[in-house]
Amino acid sequence: MELTALADRLERISVDYAEREGFIRDEDWFLLKLGEELGELTQVVLARTGRGKDRGWDDAEVEARLAQECADLLGHVLLLARRFGVDLDAAVEDKWLRWEQPRPALP
């Protein structure tokens, strides 16, 4: 997998963003930011399923926002794991991929 390489790229972007905006990315920030991004994703999913406030978004905008918020959440999970020294490549292999079953060949 290439999660570690992606996390390294996101780290550089996040550091630049923090410097530009003037805040410190401490351990609390990583978790709080992840919570913020989950909230934004939740908002979009509620809008997409008709269970949220009408924000005036058309279907295309909802789909675009859904993709963006999924990307934000993934990015911040990668950043949090990197901050705490989690090897996500190994963790995904251990937690998820060990359950892969070989599929029988089609005739």
N, C-alpha and C positions, 0 to 999 in steps of 0.2 A: 504494500500500500504506500501511499504518498502523503499521508496525513501530517507527518512530521515536517516534510518540506513545505507543505501549504501553511502550517502553523508558523514556520519561520518567516514566510513572506508576510503573513498577516501581522506578525509581531512588529515588523518594521513599520508597517502602515499605522498600527495602533500607537506605537511610540511617537511617531511624527504627529499624529492627531492629538495626543495628550500634551505634547510640547506646544503645539499651536494653540490649543484651547486652554492651557494653563492648569491642568490638574495632574494629580499623582495617581498612578495605577498601582495601588497597593492591593493586598489580598482581598480586602473588603470590596474594592471597586470591581474586581473581576466577577465576584459572585453577584453583586448588585446589578452590574451591567447585564449579566446573563438573565437575571429576573426581569429587568426592563425589556429586554428583547423578547422574552417569552410573553410578556404582557402585550407587546405590539403584535406578535404573531397571533395571540388569542383574539385580539380585536379584529384582525383581518378574517380569521376563521369564523368568528361570529357574524361578521358582515356577509361573508360568502354563503353561510347557511341560513341567512335571514333571521338571525337571533340577536342581532346587535343594532345599535343606533344607526339610522340611515345617514350615511356620510356623503351621499351624493355620488358615490363611486359607481361607474358603469362596470359591466362584467370584465372588460379588458383591464381596467384599472385594478379591480379586485385581484385578478390573476397575477398581474405584475407585482402588486404589493405582497401577495402571498409568497411569490418567488423571492422577493427581496428580504422579507422577514425570515424566511427559512434560511437564506444565506447568512443573515445577521446572526441568527441563533447558532448555526453551525460554526460560524467564525468565532463567536465568543466562547463556545464550548472548547474549541481548539486552543484559544488563547488561555482560558482558565487551566486546561490540562497542562499546557506548556509551562505556565507559571508555577504549578505545583509539581512539576517533574514527572507527570504521567506519560508513559509511553503508550499513546493511543493505538499505534499500529499493533503492538503486542496485546494490548487490552482487548481490542476488537477481535483479534484472532482467538484469544482465550474465551471471551464472553459470548461471541456470536458465531464465528466461523467454524468453531469446533462442532457445531451442530449441523453443518452441511452434510447432506447425504448424497452420495453419487447417484445420479439418475441413470436408469437403464437405457441402453441405446435403443433408438427407434428402429423398427424393422425396415 
